[in-house]
Amino acid sequence: MRLVFIGAPGAGKGTQAKRLAAEKGYPIVATGDLLRAAIAEQTPLGQQARAYIQRGELVPDPLVNQLVAERIATLESFILDGYPRNLTQAQMLETILPQPLSAVVYFAISEDALIARLGGRRICPQCGAVFHITANPSTAGDRCDHCGATLITREDDQPDTIRKRFSVYREQTAPLVDYYRQRGLLRTVNADAPPDTVYQQLLSVLCEST
């Protein structure tokens, strides 16, 4: 299976990718991981990427495309998580794929559900434990179960920040939904649902693609 997972930040793509990878053995290809590895290994592409990052600039599409192309060149199956992010990358992906995609899974989630999910997250600044005020609350209230530190809400999880991220997603990534629907590759799951339900939906839509 050659899969692409798309959806808003916080829709659960990464969680479901890890679960599917653990069960099926599909490698996860995430551009963030590729960039960090290339920089750590000081490859020519990594050195180019580092220069952009040090200047506070986005790594350009051609460089990201090349990293992805090198990674998937020898893979029979994979899950692309976080790529493509825009139509330019999607069009480039078609030219670098060794074999056509099996499916593109769209994790559909409403803005309100996203705010409730991310806005309810609480982080321990001391030990890094993650809680949620409804789904996984700390038994110590506003303190960490593990170390007793006062839990915080990250800047990324503030409602205004979530809305901005969702807006950027709608502008840049949402057009991919129509792009892949027109190509008959789009499979949609309801990411508002609990994680186990989402995973069952995922397995069901992937069965349609085999």
C-alpha positions as CSV (number, residue, x, y, z in Angstrom):
1,M,0.0,0.0,0.0
2,R,1.2,3.5,-0.9
3,L,-0.7,5.9,1.1
4,V,-1.0,9.6,1.8
5,F,-2.6,10.9,5.0
6,I,-4.0,14.5,4.8
7,G,-6.0,16.6,7.3
8,A,-5.8,19.5,9.6
9,P,-3.1,19.7,12.4
10,G,-4.5,17.7,15.3
11,A,-6.8,15.6,13.2
12,G,-5.0,12.5,14.4
13,K,-3.1,11.6,11.2
14,G,0.1,10.8,13.1
15,T,-1.6,8.7,15.7
16,Q,-3.4,6.6,13.1
17,A,-0.3,6.3,10.9
18,K,1.7,4.9,13.9
19,R,-1.0,2.4,14.7
20,L,-1.4,1.2,11.0
21,A,2.4,1.0,10.7
22,A,2.7,-1.1,13.8
23,E,0.0,-3.5,12.6
24,K,0.9,-3.7,8.9
25,G,4.5,-2.8,8.8
26,Y,4.2,0.1,6.5
27,P,7.1,2.6,6.9
28,I,6.0,6.1,7.8
29,V,7.6,8.9,5.7
30,A,7.3,12.2,7.5
31,T,9.1,15.2,6.0
32,G,10.0,16.6,9.5
33,D,11.8,13.4,10.3
34,L,13.5,13.3,6.9
35,L,14.8,16.9,7.4
36,R,16.1,16.3,10.9
37,A,17.9,13.1,9.8
38,A,19.5,14.8,6.8
39,I,20.7,17.7,8.9
40,A,22.0,15.4,11.7
41,E,23.8,13.3,9.1
42,Q,25.1,16.4,7.3
43,T,24.1,15.2,3.9
44,P,24.3,17.7,1.0
45,L,20.5,18.1,1.1
46,G,20.7,18.4,4.9
47,Q,23.3,21.1,4.7
48,Q,21.1,23.0,2.2
49,A,18.0,22.6,4.5
50,R,19.9,23.7,7.6
51,A,20.9,27.0,5.8
52,Y,17.2,27.8,5.2
53,I,16.2,26.9,8.7
54,Q,19.0,29.0,10.3
55,R,17.7,32.0,8.3
56,G,14.2,31.3,9.7
57,E,12.9,30.4,6.2
58,L,10.8,27.5,5.0
59,V,12.7,24.7,3.3
60,P,11.7,25.1,-0.4
61,D,9.5,22.6,-2.1
62,P,12.2,21.3,-4.6
63,L,14.5,20.3,-1.7
64,V,11.7,18.7,0.3
65,N,10.5,16.8,-2.9
66,Q,14.1,15.5,-3.4
67,L,14.2,14.2,0.2
68,V,10.9,12.4,-0.3
69,A,11.9,11.0,-3.6
70,E,15.1,9.5,-2.2
71,R,13.3,8.0,0.7
72,I,10.4,6.3,-1.2
73,A,12.5,5.2,-4.2
74,T,13.0,1.7,-2.8
75,L,9.8,1.3,-0.8
76,E,7.0,-1.0,-1.9
77,S,4.7,0.4,0.8
78,F,4.7,3.6,2.8
79,I,2.5,6.1,4.6
80,L,3.2,9.7,3.7
81,D,2.4,11.9,6.7
82,G,2.7,15.6,6.3
83,Y,3.4,15.5,2.6
84,P,2.2,16.7,0.2
85,R,1.2,20.0,1.9
86,N,0.1,21.9,-1.2
87,L,-0.9,21.4,-4.8
88,T,2.7,22.0,-6.0
89,Q,4.0,19.2,-3.9
90,A,1.1,16.9,-4.9
91,Q,1.9,17.5,-8.6
92,M,5.6,16.8,-8.0
93,L,4.8,13.6,-6.0
94,E,3.2,12.2,-9.1
95,T,6.5,12.5,-11.0
96,I,8.7,11.0,-8.3
97,L,6.5,8.0,-7.3
98,P,8.0,4.7,-8.3
99,Q,4.4,3.3,-8.5
100,P,1.0,5.0,-8.3
101,L,-0.6,5.8,-5.0
102,S,-3.1,3.2,-3.6
103,A,-5.2,5.8,-1.7
104,V,-5.2,9.2,-0.1
105,V,-6.9,9.2,3.3
106,Y,-8.6,12.4,4.4
107,F,-9.1,12.9,8.1
108,A,-12.1,15.2,8.2
109,I,-12.6,17.2,11.3
110,S,-14.6,20.3,12.2
111,E,-12.9,23.5,13.5
112,D,-15.0,23.3,16.7
113,A,-14.0,19.6,17.3
114,L,-10.3,20.6,16.7
115,I,-10.5,23.4,19.3
116,A,-12.1,21.1,21.8
117,R,-9.5,18.4,21.2
118,L,-6.4,20.6,21.2
119,G,-7.7,23.3,23.5
120,G,-8.3,20.7,26.2
121,R,-4.7,19.4,26.2
122,R,-2.6,20.1,29.3
123,I,1.2,19.6,29.4
124,C,3.5,19.1,32.3
125,P,6.4,21.5,31.9
126,Q,8.6,19.4,34.2
127,C,8.3,15.8,33.1
128,G,6.5,16.3,29.7
129,A,3.4,14.2,30.5
130,V,0.4,15.0,28.4
131,F,-3.2,15.1,29.7
132,H,-6.6,16.2,28.4
133,I,-9.3,17.8,30.5
134,T,-12.0,15.4,29.4
135,A,-10.3,12.5,27.5
136,N,-7.4,11.9,29.9
137,P,-7.6,14.2,32.9
138,S,-5.0,14.2,35.7
139,T,-6.3,12.8,38.9
140,A,-4.5,15.6,40.7
141,G,-6.6,18.3,39.0
142,D,-4.5,21.1,37.6
143,R,-1.3,19.3,38.7
144,C,0.7,16.4,37.1
145,D,-0.1,12.9,38.3
146,H,3.5,12.0,38.0
147,C,5.6,14.9,39.4
148,G,3.1,17.3,40.9
149,A,4.0,20.3,38.7
150,T,1.3,22.7,37.6
151,L,0.0,21.8,34.2
152,I,0.1,24.4,31.4
153,T,-1.6,25.0,28.0
154,R,0.9,25.3,25.2
155,E,0.7,28.4,23.0
156,D,0.0,26.1,20.0
157,D,-3.1,24.8,21.9
158,Q,-4.7,28.2,22.6
159,P,-8.0,28.7,20.7
160,D,-6.8,31.7,18.6
161,T,-3.6,29.8,17.6
162,I,-5.6,26.7,16.6
163,R,-7.9,28.9,14.5
164,K,-4.9,30.4,12.7
165,R,-3.4,26.9,12.0
166,F,-6.8,25.7,10.7
167,S,-7.0,28.8,8.5
168,V,-3.5,28.1,7.0
169,Y,-4.5,24.5,6.5
170,R,-7.7,25.4,4.7
171,E,-5.8,27.7,2.4
172,Q,-2.8,25.5,1.5
173,T,-3.8,21.9,2.1
174,A,-7.5,21.6,1.8
175,P,-7.4,22.0,-2.0
176,L,-5.7,18.6,-2.0
177,V,-9.1,17.1,-1.1
178,D,-10.6,18.1,-4.4
179,Y,-7.4,17.3,-6.3
180,Y,-7.3,13.7,-5.1
181,R,-11.1,13.3,-5.3
182,Q,-10.9,14.1,-9.0
183,R,-8.3,11.4,-9.4
184,G,-10.5,8.8,-7.6
185,L,-8.0,8.3,-4.8
186,L,-9.7,10.1,-1.9
187,R,-11.0,8.0,1.0
188,T,-12.6,10.0,3.9
189,V,-12.8,9.1,7.6
190,N,-14.6,11.1,10.3
191,A,-11.7,12.2,12.5
192,D,-14.2,13.8,15.0
193,A,-14.8,10.2,16.3
194,P,-12.9,8.5,19.1
195,P,-9.4,7.1,18.0
196,D,-10.5,3.4,18.0
197,T,-13.6,4.3,15.8
198,V,-11.4,6.3,13.4
199,Y,-9.0,3.3,13.1
200,Q,-11.8,1.0,12.2
201,Q,-13.0,3.4,9.6
202,L,-9.4,3.6,8.3
203,L,-9.1,-0.1,7.9
204,S,-12.5,-0.2,6.2
205,V,-11.7,2.4,3.6
206,L,-8.3,0.8,2.9
207,C,-10.0,-2.5,2.2
208,E,-11.8,-0.7,-0.6
209,S,-8.4,0.3,-2.1
210,T,-7.0,-3.2,-2.3
